[in-house]
Amino acid sequence: MGLNPRSKAPNDETDGTSPLWRAHFSVDLDLEKANSRRQFLGGAAIAGGTIACSKIALSTVTENQHASTENGTAWHLFPPKRLAKTLSDLADGQAILFRYPDADSPCLLIKRSAQEVVAFSQKCTHLACPVVPTTDRDELHCPCHHGSFDMMTGKPLAGPPRKSLARIRIEVAEDGTLTATGVAT
């Protein structure tokens, strides 16, 4: 026996019983009527206060971060981090691993010459595999998909990566102390 779309459902309100949908999606009308506009606005005020407090908390967390532009490069500045090695501790072409701006962000610092260092995020921009320096070719190589980046600029040279590696700002003090101070944006 087929269903006629114009026929009435067995529990339709016209035959004096509640519709079937009401049993599955019941709404207590008396309870709904008991909620006043004042209760609704009170809940909305609490939600607004919570959002405002969250905004204040987030701005406090990021207050040490700000942007700076230097020599045409935009930098996102973080609290400085002094590296364990000094410039004189490193041989030309030597690379060291450090973490900046947080413990989950591995970076590579490479000493190019007596007074020149460069630093980049170690995460390949393709799939975040770690890049390794190949100083004989002046490249940072990603072994996962054979991508490579220019060691001086971080720009992609070959393979699937299309974006440059994030450059880390390194300040070299007169005594050779190395300090990470920002990430290029």
C-alpha positions, 0 to 999 in steps of 0.5 A: 500500500503506497503513501498518498502525500495528501493523506493525513498522518496517523498522529496528525493534530486533526484527529485529536492526538499529538503529532509524532514529531512532538514526541521526538522533538518535544518543547515544553511550552510552559518552560519556554514561557517562563524564560523572560526577556530579563533572563535572556539579556542577563545571559547575553551580558555574561557572554559579552563580558566573557568575550571582553575578558578573553580579548584582554587576556589575548592582548596581554599574551601578545603585548610583547610582539610587534611589527617592525620594518628594517631594510624593506623587510617586515619583522614580527618581533618576539622577546629576544632569545640569546643563543648558547653559542657565540660567533667565535664558537662557530666555524665558517659554514657551520650550522647550529639548531636552536628554537625560536620564538618557542620550543616548537619552532626549530631554526637553523643558524649558519655562519657564512663568514667571520662576521656574517650569519643567517638564520631560517626556520628549519620547517620546509614550507611544503610539508614542514619536513626539516631542512638541512644545510648543504654548504658546498652548494649554498642550499638548504635541502629538504630530503622529504620531497627534494626541495631546496632553498637558497641559503642566503635568502631562503627562497625556493630553488627546486622541488615542490616548495613555493614559499620562502623559509621564514627568516629569523632576525639575528643580532650580533653583539660586539662580544659575538653574542648571538640573539634571535629577536624576530621572524620575517613576515 
